[in-house]
């Protein structure tokens, strides 16, 4: 459980920095926040944000991974969905906390 909390905190910190750099302010990120609809982010920005995640977790996410898009639902990703997607990618490579 603590490991999940660590991933969530790291993603939240990176997302907060990305939002500031993108000029997006006054967005409260909750588990249910849709990163496209509620936070006003775009799919293209997701392709930029994944680079921040690569640096944060010292992990190369797949080239088709867009952290702001939920491929299964075909719409914007929620913050909780983003954390879960990152955990799945890290676990699939045996890097559950982002450190191989």
Secondary structure as UniProt FT lines:
FT   HELIX           2..21
FT   TURN            22..23
FT   TURN            31..32
FT   TURN            35..39
FT   HELIX           43..57
FT   TURN            63..64
FT   TURN            67..68
FT   STRAND          69..70
FT   TURN            71..74
FT   STRAND          75..76
FT   HELIX           79..92
FT   TURN            93..94
FT   TURN            96..97
//
